[in-house]
């Protein structure tokens, strides 16, 4: 039995950012909201924190790709009374896309000494990208860390977004990795290299449907394989494969060489993005 470590959960009701250990999934899709934050107490005057985050309506031209849509819709009011927008590519940490779904990770400009990341969950409909959910989390060294060889000291947070799927984000300065279980209605999946991969190297190794009789093990036996598509998008790499009626997706600022190692390390985290009714188990042939 795999022990599942409780991850830091930062759950957002769309338009309302709250730093919580647990919470509910975003339901609203309203725009032009202002969100208040409580600044982190500071004993040093140069410290700058996010006081409020705002999302606004954007033009059709700005919504033609997920990154420009994310940059245009978000702004932040800081504790130094400045309002900032992302205007530099260096503040776009990651932006993996799987068909009609994208996760754009933005670093809020001018926040110090503890940087703030915003994960923006974008969906495309009729060739227009729109914001469906937000998760915010600080790069705070005091938070519990996880290790996904070859990556270490990663902070993780989870979110479920109605109509999109379940996501777990792993991040550190300059690194962002997404593990997701997305809905079956996604289309226009990226092309790449399709291959048969040893199922033991994937996040869902030894996952089974606990409510079936007898239990249905997703992958069993040392020789069990899974058809996987590996793809690249600029400097980012990812993979996806069928799981039940949806897709498992792993992507981010990782090299293709490290992608398989990373995927195997996610086996103890995959339950955070699966629906209820799945458990860990090993077949007698394993």
N, C-alpha and C positions, 0 to 999 in steps of 0.2 A: 504493500500500500504506500503510495506516495503521500508524504505529508505536505499539505498545501499551506504555505506561509501567508498569513494575512497581510495583504498589501495595503499601503496607504491609499485610501480612496478619496479622491477629490471629485465630488459629484456636482454637476451643474444643472440647475433648471435653466433652460435656454433663456438668456437675457438676465439671469440672476446668478452671479458667481458666489459660491460659498465654500470656504475651506472646512471640510468635514472629514471625519473618519469613515462615515457611511452616509448614504443618502438615497434619493430617488432619482429616477431617470428623467432627462429633460423631456418635457411634453410640449411646451409652447414654441411657436415659430414666429413670434412677433418681432418687429424691428424697431429701431430708434429708441432703445432703452438705455437708461443710465443706471450703473451699478455702483453702489457705495462699498468701500473697503475700509477696514480699520487699519491704519498705518501701524507697522511694527514699531514698538517703542525704540527710541534711539537716544544714545547719549552723545552722539557725534553729529554736529550740524550738517556735514556734507551728505549724510545718509539721505537717500531719496527712495520713496516707496510709491506704490500705486494706491491712489485714493479712490478712483472710480474708473470703470471701463465703460465704453459706449460703443454701440453698433448702429450704423446708419444705412439708409437706403442707398443703393449705388446704381450707376447707369448700366445699360445693357453692354456697352463697350467694355466697361470695367469688369463685367461678369463673364467674359469670354474664356477665361482660364481661372483655375482655382486660386492661384497665388495672387494675381491682381485683384480678384474679388475679395480675398481675405485681407489684403493690405488696405483696400479702399474702405472696407466696412468697419474696421476697428480703429479706435482711438482711445487714449488713456489720459486721465488727469492725474498728475503726480503731486506729491506732498510739497514740492517747491512751487506750486501754482502754475506750472507749465502743462500744456496739453500736447501730447506727442502722437505721431503716426509712424509706422514703419516706412522708411524711405530708402533704406540701404539693403542690398542683397545679403549683407553679413548678418542681418537680423532675421532672415528666413533660415531657420535651422534645418528644416526638412519639409518636403512636400510630396510624399508618395501618392500615386493615383492608381486606383484599381477600377477601371471602367468609369462608372458614374459616381464614384466615391473618392474623396481625397481627404487627407489629414495634413493640414498646413500648420507647422509649428513655428510660432513667432516669438522672438525675444523682445520684450518691451524696451524701447530705447531709454537710456539715461537713468535706469534704476540701479542703485548701488547701496551697500556693497553686496546685497543678495539679489541676484538677477531673478527675473520673473518670466516664466514661459507660459504662453497661451497656446493651447491646442484647439484649432478650429476645424470642425467637421463639416465638410462641404459636400453638397450633392448637386449633380447636374440633371436638369430637366429642360427639354427643348433647347439644348445647347447653351443654357444659361446656368451658371454656378451660383448657388445660394448657401447661406450659412444655416445649418440645422442644429448645431450644438457647440458648446464651448466648455473647455476645462482649463483651469488655471492652476499652476503650481510653482512654488519657488524652488530655486536651486540652493536649497538650504542644507549645509553639511550636517546639521543636527538630525536630519530625517534618516530613517532606517534605509540601508542600502541593500541592493541585491547584486549578485554576480552572475553574468552570463558569458562564460569564457568565449572569446578572449577579452570581453569587456567586463570591467569591474566598477564598483562604486556607483551603480546606477540607482536613481530614484524611480519608483514606479507608482502609477496611479491608474485607476480604472473608471470607465464610464459606459453606460448603456444608453443608446439613442434610438428612440422608437422609429421604426421604418428603415433603420440603417444597420444596426447590429451592436455588438459588444466589443469594446476596445480596451486594451491595456497598453499604456505607454511607458517606455523605459528611457531615461534620459540622464545626461550629464553635460557639462559644458561642451558644446559643439557636437553632441551626439543625440540622436532621437531615433528610437526603434518602436515600431508599431506591431502588436500582435492583435489580430481581429478575427472575429467570426461574423461574417456579414450575410445579409439576407440573400435569398436565391434570386430575387428580381433584378440583381445587378446585371448590366449588359456591357458590351464593348470591352471585354476583358483584354488586357494588353497581350500582344504577341511576345513570344520569347522562345526559349529552348524547352521543349517538352521531353521529359525523361522519366524513366522508372527509377524511383528512389527507395532504398531500404526503409521500410516503415519505421524501424527502430530509430531512425535519425530525425524523425518528424515530431512536432509538438504533441500530436494525438496518439503516439505510440501507447498501446495498452489501455486506451480509453474504451469503455464499453457502456452500452445503454443499460442502466441498472434496472429499469422498469420492464424489461423484456423477460420472457420466460421460455427457454433458457436465455441468459444474458448474451447479447450480441457484442462480441469483441470487435472493435473497429479494425485492429491490425493484430494478427496472431502469428506466431512462428518466426523463426530467425530469417526465413527466406521470403516473408511477406513483403510485397512492394506496393507503392502508391504512385500513380501518375501525377507528376508535379510539373508546373510551368515556372521556369526561372526567367526573370526579365531584369532589364536595367533601364533606368530613367536618369540620364545624366550621370552624376556621381553616386546616385542611390541605386540600391539593388533590392530585389524582393523575390518572393515566390508565392504561389497560391495553388490550392488543390481542393477538390470536392470533399466535403464532410457533411454527410446527411443531406439535407435539402439546401445547404448553403456552402460557403467557402471559408477555408482557413487562409489567412493572409498574414505574411511576415514581410516587413519592408522597412527601409530606413537608410541611414547614413552608414552603411556597412559595405564591405567589399564582397564580391561574389565568392571569394575563397572562404571568408568567414561565415557566410550565410548558413551553410550546413551545420557548422559547429554551434552557431547561435540557435538554430532551430531545435537542435537536440536539447540545449539548455533550457528551452521554454517548456519542457514536458511537465515541470512542476507548477507552471503558471497557467497552462491552457484552460484549466477548470474555471479560471476567473472570467473567461470569455464564452464558455459553453452555457447552454441553457440547462435548467435543472433536469435531472434524470440521467446524468452521466456520472461515472465513477472510475476509479483506477483499478485495474486488474491485470493479471498476467495469465495467459493460457498455459496449459500443461506442455505445449510445444515450444514455449519461449526459452 
